[in-house]
Amino acid sequence: MSLSSLFLSLRRLWALDSFAYSLRVFIAFTGVVLVCWWFTALHSLIPLFLGIIASALSETDDHWQGRWRALLVTLGCFAVAALSVEVLFNRPLWFVVGLAVSTFGLTMLGAVNQRYATIARATLILATYTMISLENRAAPALENIWREPALLVAGAAWYGVISVIWCRLFSRQPLKHALARVFRELSRYLQLKSTLFEPRRDLDVEQRRYELARQNGRVVAALNQAKEMIFRRLQESRSSKLNRYLWLYFIAQDIHERASSTHYPYHELSQAFFHHDVLFRAQRLLAQQGETCHELGRSLLLNRAFAQGRSEMALEDFNASVEQLGAQPRREWQSLLPHLRALADNLTTLQDILGRARHPEGPDSQEDASLYDRTPHGLDDVRERVLGQLTPRSAIFRHAVRLTVTLVAGYGLLHWIHPTQGYWILLTSLFVCQPSFGATRRLLRQRILGTIIGLLAGWALITLFPSPLVQIGCAVMAGVAFFAARGRRYMFATAFITLMVLCCFNQVGNGFGLIWPRLFDTLMGAGIAGLAVLLILPDWQGRQLHQQAAATLEANRAYLEAILDQYRHGKRDDLTYRLARRNAHNADAELSTLIGNVLQEPERFRRDADVGLRFLLHSHTLLNYLSALGAHRDERTEHYSGPVEHAAESIEGSLAALAAGLRDQAPLEEQDARLNDALAALDTEPARDDSQLLRTQLALIGQQLAPLRHAARSIGQPDAPEL
């Protein structure tokens, strides 16, 4: 292998999302093993390993200074949790009170933001790890009460220091990964969107639009993650490279708006131009622009120059095909040509945006480059966010109650039946019990299967390779594999962590004796978590469908209002507009996620699943029409008055009324007479050239409200009282 090919292979390995994470864990594990082996203190290996795992699970993305502050907070929480478990371990009554209060309080901290939620969950995990470590030895003397907490916190601190140093040395790498993920998801969105242009008579448009809505949720999640990462770094410092990443984020937002735009129902275009090549050209162009987005992400990760590929030639072919259509005197095509030209303008602008990604120098000083700040400011803000969620209507509150009861029940069960290694019951329940039934059921199954696989692999390994050195090496590699797989392959991650536990415990005792207790405790813990999600304040997503549908319509109304304001006063990519656009896409993504969760719930709670799917399809189509309207904001009309203004106001009013009716579960009228009149006037009034696109998109948006209203009337009826 040549030096250049080796360098390229290493760069590709470096470009993998989980490589840096896994490498940090490998360094931490290896360092602990070497120290314990050198001082013949293998009995300290388990708490040190568990501390490393808890610290790695608490890691949040940040600037290195922010990560250092977060590490200090995390270590403080870990020390308090470990010492509390140590002091109360042999006092069951006080222990269960502390367990209940800490579980509820730490889970409620998740209401503040994701960083607090991650640290709080990791603290609960470390507390459970402390119980597992203490169970393996007799009750300590008072003068040794610090030993186990000190080892756990030392392992956590060791990984934390590695993490801070890594962040200081490679502070831009996580940003590259986040932005590359954005462009990968945009690539998939564009390629999926291109399939809607396929001129087939048997094309399942609804299924493809549903897949498009789900993919839009992934794009939105990637954009949100990238935005938060950029914002946290901007709080600490600003540089030309950081400005470049900020500009790439804005470019991705523009691509998303253009990609999600719909100028006309595609199935109608497909029927009209079934025997012409124009839709094949559009499909090919979109697919190649999707490939260009993917290549942009790869170029960013591999730190190489970005080339646009073949999409420029595909754009020329598509525009030539549109012009050739316009030259033909076919009367039935004339009414559709403006929509094709609007599509061509949109894809041409999208191509220009992709071209700007070659040299993203940063926003102009005249432009608004601010990002919305969602972080808490001071203790008052933290208290306000937590207190705002202290209601049974809050999903966070319900999950906090459910998890608290689950862990207390697990603690009571292990004292009742006195199983060997009984605290694995609590650990399993902690990992399996999730806010939604669908997520809990999925993890429950994967946790059990992964544990069985890991126990079988561990039994085989410690039987075939009795050497302690081999087993410790396998424990290190299994621990690294756990972190590499846990984000996408939870079953295999569980298998790896089970294998690591067996190998580590075999160094200080009998690993074979752990196999059956581990399996039994996993089944018990998973069973308790499953029952808790079913019986304790069950958060059936189907009962929240009307609320999320209302939030989606209200977000779309606010987006439309922001768009129309720019048609009146001119295009401005300011924070107000970008926030309205992002909120509309966030609401659409949350609705898609909620319906996905509904489809995993028991059948009797899926009463509105089908109508929810129809509502999602229509609401996402509505968002597509709004995106097209927003994409052409530079085409300011001087004639925003009369029928156009009346139609816009009627659409806003209809969206607001639908949202309010859904939120309050009030009866909805079959039709909106005011909206129908406004749309009729929009069609009869002669259109001026500078208002044609605005009129067309408003008409499409207004027409989409009829099926939305029909779906809303089906899901807006009061359901049975909640359990």
N, C-alpha and C positions, 0 to 999 in steps of 0.2 A: 504494500500500500504506500503510495506516494505521500509526501508531507502535506501537500495541498488537500488531498482527499481526506487525510486524517484530520486536518484542521477543520474541514467542512463537516465531517462527522461529529466532531466535538461541538461545533457551533450548533448543529441541529439538535444534539443532546441538550445543550444549554437552553435551546429555544423551547423545550418541553415545559408545560405548565408546572408539573410536579417535581421536576428535577432538582431545582434549588431547595425546595422544601425538604425533599428526601435526603439531599446531601447534608443539610444542616443537622437533621436527625441522626444521620450516620456518623457525623463527626462527634456529636454529643454522646451517643451510645458507645462508640469506640473509645473515646476519652475516659468514660466511666469504667469500662471493662479493663483498660490498661491500668488505671489507678488501683482498682480492686484486686486485680491479679498481682500487681507489684507488691501490695501490702497484705496479700493473702486475706482479704476481707470480702470474700464472695457473699457473705451473709448480708452485706450492705447493698448488694447489686439490685435486689428487687425494689426497695424504696427509692433508690436513685433513678432506676429506670422509670418507675411510676411517676416520679416528679418531672422527669424529662417529658413524658407523654402528656401530662397535664399542662405543662408550660407550652408545649407545641400546640395543644388544642386551644389554648387561650390566645394564641398569636393573632393579631389583627394588623392589617396593612397600615403603614404610617410612615411619615418622615422619621429618620433615625432618632431625632430628639423626642418626637411624640411617642415613639416606641419605647424609649428609655423611661419616660414618665409612666407609660402604661405598664411597663415591667415592674416598676416600684410598687404601683398600686396592686398589681397581680400578686407579687410576692407577699405584700402585707395581708391580702385576703387569704392567701394560701397558709401563711403562718398562723393566723387566727383560727382558721378552719381546722388545721391539723392539731393545734394545741387543744382546741375545744373538744375534739374527738378523743384525744388522749386523756384529758381530765375526766370526761364524762363516760368513758367507755364502759366502766364497771358500775355505773349508776343508771340503770335502765330507764327509770322514770324521768330523771333530768335529761337523759340522752334523747328520749323520744320528743320531749318538749323542745330541746335545742334543734333536733332534726326538723321538726315541723316548722318552727319559726324561721330557721335559716333557709329552708327550701322555698317557702312561700315568699320571703323577702327577696332572696336572690333572683327568683324567677320574675318577680314584679319589676326588678331593675331592668329587665329587657325592654320595658316600656320607654326607657330613655333613648337608647339607640343601639345599633348592632354591636358596637364596641363593649358597652356595658353588658349586653346579653351574653356575649362570648366569654368575657371574664367571669361573670356570675356562674355560667354553666360549668366552666372549667374548675371553679372553686368547689362546686358540688361534686364534681368528678374526683378532685383531689381528696376531699373529705372521705369519700367512699374508698378510695385507694388507701387512705390511712387506716380505715377499719379493716381492710383486707390484710394490711401489713401487721397490724396489732394482733389479728386472729392467729397469726402463725407463731406467736410466742406468748409466754405467760405474762401476766400483769406485771408491769415494770415497777421497780422500786421508785420512790419519790425522787431520788437524786438522778435517776435516769429517764425521767419523764420527757425530757427534751429530745431524746435520741432520735426517735422515729420522725417527729416533725422536722428536726434539723436535717435529716437525710433527704426527706421529701422536698423540702424547700431548697436544699443545696442542689439537688438534681434539676429543679425548676430554674434556679438562678443560673446554673451552668448553661442550660439551653438558652435562657434569656440573654445572657451575655453574647453567646454566639449569634443570636438573632439580631441584636443591636449592631454588633460589628459588621455583620453581613449587610444589614440595611445601610450602614454608613458607606461601605465599599461599593455596593451595587444598588444604589437607591433608585435608579431609573429602570432597572430590569422589571419590577412588578408592573410599572406603568406600561412598558412595552407589551407585556403579556396581556394586560387588560385591554389595551387598544387593539391588539391583534385579535383578541376574542371578539371585540365589537365588529371588526371587518370580516371575520369569519362568519359571524351570525348574519351580517348584512349580505354576505355572499350567498348564504343558504336562502335568505329571504328573496333575493333577486332571482335566483334560479328557480325557486318555487313559484314566484310570481310569473315567470316566463311560461310556465305550463298552462296558465290561464289563456294564453294566446294560441294554444294549439287548436287548429280548426278541425275539431272532431265532432260528429253528431252525437256520439254517446259519451261525451265528456261529463264527468260528475263534477259540476261546478261547485256545488255546496260542500262536498268533501274537501276539495282543494282549497276553498275559502276557509274552511275550518282549520286545515293544516297551516294555512297562511296566518290565521289569527294566533295559533299556538306558537308559530315561529316568531311572530311579532312580539310575543311575550318574552322570548329568549333575547331578542334584540334589545328590548327595553331594559331587561335585567343587566345585560352587558353594558349598556350605556350608563345606567345608574351606578354600577360598580366603578367604571372608569371615571365618572364625574366625581365621586366621593374620593377616589385616590388622588386625583389632580387637586381637588380642593384642599385636602389635608396637607399636601406639599406646598401649595401656595400660601398657606397660613404661616409656614416656617421660613420660606425663602422664595425668591423669584430669580429665574435665569433664562437665558435665551433658549436652552434646551426645554425647559419647562413650558415656556411660551409656545414652543413648537408642538409639544404634546397637547397643549390646550387648544391650539388651532386645529390639530388633527381631530380632536374631539368635536369641535364645531363643524368641521367638514363631515364627520360621520353623522352628525345630527341633520345636516342638509341632505346628505345622501338618503337618510332614512325618510325624510319628508318627501323627497322626490320618488323614492322607491315605493312608498306606501300610497302614492297618489293614484286615483282612478278617475278617468275623464269620461267614461261611458261604460255601460254594461258590456263586458267583453263577449259574452255569448251572443249578443245581438250583432256585434261587429263580425264575429265568426260566421254567423249565418249570411250576412250581407256580402262578405268578401271570401266566401268559402272556396271559390275557384281562382282566387288571386293570391300572389305570393307575399302580399304586404304583411299578413299576420305571421307568416313564417319568418320574415325579416325581423319583425318586432320581437318574436320569441328568441331568435338567434342573438339579437343585440342585447336583450336583457340577460340572457344566459352568459354572454361573454363579459358583460359589465359585472356580473356576479363573480366570474373568474378573476376579473381585474381587482375586485375587492379582496378576494382571497389572496392574490399575489401581493397586494399592498400589505396585508397582515404578515405574510411570510417575509417580505422585504424588511419590514420593521423589526421582526425578531432576529433575522439573520444579518441585520445591519448592512444591507446592500442597496444599491440604487434601484429605484422602482421604475419599471417599464409598463406602459399601459396595455401592451399586448395587441390583440387583433380587434378590439372593440371599435377602434376608430374607423376601420374599413367597413365593419358591419353597420356603423352609423351612416356612413355615406350610402351604402346600398339601401338601407331603409328609407332615408330621405329621398333617394332617387325613385324608389317604388311609390312613395306618397305623391311625388310630383307627377309621375306617370299616370297615377290614378286621376289626379286633378285635370289632366289633359284630355281624358276620355269623356265624351258627352253622354254619360249615363245618368239619367234623371234620378234613379233610385239611390245613387251614390252621393248626390250633391249634398244632401242634408247631413251625411255622416262625415264628409271631408273635414269640416271644422274640428271635429273631435279627433280625427287622425292627426291633423296638423298640431293640435294642442298636445297630443301624445308625443309627436315628433319634437316639438319645442321642449317638452319636459325631459325627454331622453337626451336631447342635445345638451341641455343645461347640466344634466347628470354627468354626461361625459366631460364637460368643462370642469365640474367639481372634482371629478376623479383626477383630471389633469393638474388641478391646483395642489393635490396631495403630493406631487413630486417635490415641491419646494414650499412646504408650510412654514413660512417665516414668522407667523404670529399675527394676531389681529392688529389692525390699524389703530392708531391712537384715538381716532374719532369714533371707533366702534365700542359698543358695550360688551366687555369681555368678562363681566362679573358672573359668578356662580351663586346659586341660592344656598344659603347657609342653613343646614338642618341640625347642626350640632347644638347641644345644650350650653347655655351661658350662665354659669353659676349654680349654686345650690337651689335657688328659688326656681329656676327653670327645671332642674331635675325633680324637685318635689312636685311641681305643677304637673309634669308629665306622668309621674307615678300615680298621683292622686286622681288624675283624670281617667285612669284605667281601673280604679277600685270600684268596679261595678260588675254585676253578673253578666251584663251585656258585652263586656270586653272579652275578646278571645284570650288575651294575656292573663286576665284574672281567672278565667275558667281553667286555663292550663295550669296556672300556679296552684289552684285548689286541687285539681286532679293529680298533679305530680306529688303534692304534699301528702295526700291521702294514700297514694300508691306507695311511697317510700315508708310511710308509717305502717301501712299494712304489711309490707315486706319485712320490716323490722319485727313486728309482732309475730309474723309467721315463723321467722327463724328462731325466735325465742320459744315458740310453742313446740316446734318439732326438733329443735336443736340439730340442724343438719351440719355436716362437715363443710367447712368453707362457706358458711351460709351467707356471708356478705356479698357474694357474687349475685345473690338474688337482687339486692338493691342496685348494684351496678348495671345489671341487665335491664331492670325497670327504668333506670335513669336514661339509658341510651334508647330504649325502645319507645317509651311513652312520648308521643309527639302531639303537637296542638291539634292535628286533624286525624280523623279515623283512618283515612286512606294511607297517610304517611306511616301511622302506627302499624297498620296491617302489613304494609310492605316491609318495614324494618323488622317486624316480628318474625315473618317468614325467613327473611334473609339472615337474621341473627341466629335462629335455630339451625338452619342449614349450614351456615358458616362455622358455627361452633362444632357441629358434628364432623365436618371436613377437617377442621383444625385439630380436633382431638384424635382422629384417625391418623392424620399426618404426624402429629406429635408422638403418638404411641409407636408408630413405625420408626421414627427418627431416633428416639431415645433407646429403642430396642436394637436397631442396627448400628448405631454409632454411640457407644457408651462413653467415649472420650469427652471429658468436660470441656476441653478446648473447642471441639467440633460443635458441641451443643450450644456453647456461648456464642460462637460465630453464627450459628443458625438463628439464635435468638436475636442477635443484632440485625441480621438481614431480614428476618420476619418483621421486626419492628419498623424497619425502613419501608418494607413493602406495604405495611398497614397504612402508613401516611401517603404512600404513592397511590393506593387504591381506594381510600376511604371516601373520596369525593364522588366517584363514579361507580365503583364496584363494591358496595358495602358488604355483600356476602363474602367476597374474597378477603376484604379487609378484616372482617371478623375471624375468618380462618387464620389469617396471618397473626393477629394479636393473640389468639388462643394458642397457636404454636409457640409464640414467644413466651407466653406465661408458663407453659409446660416445661420448656427448656430451662427457664430461669428457676422455677421452683424445684426442678430436679437437682440443682446445684446445692440447695440447702435442705433437701428432704427427699421424699419419695414422689417423683413426678407421676408415677403410675397411680398413686393413691388420689391424685387430683382429678383423674379423668371422669369417673362417675359422678363425684360431687359437682364438678363444673357443668356437666350435662344436666344433672337434676336441677341445679340452681338456675341454670339458664331457662329451662322449661318453666320453672316456678315464677321467675321474674317476668318472663314474657307473658305468662298467663295472667298475672296480676295486672300488668300494664294494659293488656287487651281488655280485661274486664273493666278497668277504670275508665278507659275511653268510651266503653259502651254504657256505663252506668252512672258515672259521676259528672254532672253538668255536661252531658254530651254536646259537642259543638258541631251539630249536623249542618254541613255547608248548604244543603238545600233550603234550610230555613232562613239563610242569609241572602238568598238569591235576589229577592226584591230590593234589599238594601244596596247590594253591589250594582245591580242594574240601574238603580236611581243615581248612584254616584257616577256611573259611567255616562249617563245622559247629561248630568249636570256638568261634568268635566268637558264633554263635547260642546255643550252650550257656551261655556266660558272660552273654549278654544275658538269657536265661531265668532264670538264677540271680539276677541283679540285680532282675528283675521280681518274682520270688517272694519275695525278701527284703522288698520293699516291701509285698507283700500280707500278710506276717507282721507288719510293724512300722509300716506306714503310709506314705503317699506322701511322698517327698522328692525334689525335683529337684536333687539334689546332683551333684558332679562324678563320683563313682563310677558313678552310674546313667547320666549323660549320656555318659560315656566308653564304657561297655559298649554302649550303644545306637549310638554313632557307630562303634565298631569293627565291630559287626555289619553296619552299612550299608556301611562301607568295604570289608569282605571281600566282600560281595555285589557291589559295584561293580567290585572287582578281578577277581572271577570273570567278570563280564559282559565286561569289557575283554579278559581273556585269551581267552575263547571267540571274541570278535570277531577277535582276532589269529590264532587257530587257523584260522578260516575263510578267511583270506587266504594261508595257507601252501600249499606244494605238496601235491598230493593224497595222496602216500604218507605225509605227516606229519599227515594229518587223520583218522586211524583212529578216534579217539574223539570227533570233532566232534559227531556226532548224539547220542551218549549224554551228552556234555557239555552240549548244549542242553537235554536232558531234565532233567539234574541241576540246571541253572540254574533252569528253570521250577519245579521242586519246591522247591528251596532258597529261591527268592524267595517262593513261596507260604508256606513255613514262616515266613519273616521277616514276611510280612503278618499271619499269625496271632499271632506274637509281639508285633507292634506293636499289635494290637487288645488283647491282654492288658495291654500296657504303658499303653495309652491310658486304661484303666479302673482304674488303680492306686488312685484315690481311693475305689473301692468295696471297701474292706478287708473281708475275711471273718473272722469270729470262729471259723470252723469249718475252719481249715486243719489238718486232721488226718485220720487214717484213710485212706480211698481216695484223697482228693485229694492228700495228702502222698505217699502211695505212688506214685501216677501221676506226680507231678512228679519224684520221685527216679528213677523208672524211665526217664522221658524224658531227663533229664540224663545218666543212665548210658548209655543207648542212643546219644545224640549223641556222648558222649565215646568210646565203643567204636568207632563208625563213623569218627570223626575219626582215631583211632589206627590203625585198620586201613588207611585210605586213605593215611595218612602213611607207614606202614611197608610198604605194598603187600602186606599179609597177607591171606589168605583170609577172607572174611566169611561168617557164617552166613546162611542164607536167611531165618530169622525170629528175632525176639527173644522167646522164650517169656515172660520176666519182664514185658516191656512189654505183651504181649498179655493176660496175666492182669490186669495193673494196669488196663488200659483196660476190660476186661470188668467188673471190680469197680466201676469208675467209673460204668458204665452201669446196673448192677443196684442200687447203693446209692441210697436215696431222697435227692433233692437238697433242700437248704435254699435259701430264696430268696436269702440273701446269698452263696451260693457257686455259684449257677447259671451265671453267666457264666464264672467261673474253671473250672468243670467242663467247660463246653462248649468253651472255647478249648483246654484241655489235651487234650480228646478229639480235636479237629481237628488239633492239633500232633502228637499220637501217631499218628493215622491217616496223616499226611503222611510219617512215617518209613518206611513200607513201600515206597512208590515210590522214596524216596531211597536206601534200602538196595539195592533192585534196580539202580538206576543206578550206585550206588557199587561193586557187585560187578562191573560191566562195565568201569569205568575203573580199578579198583584192581589190575589184573593187571600184573606186571612187563613192561616194554617191552624192545625191543632195546637193546643198549648204546649210549650216546650217542657221537657222533662226536667 
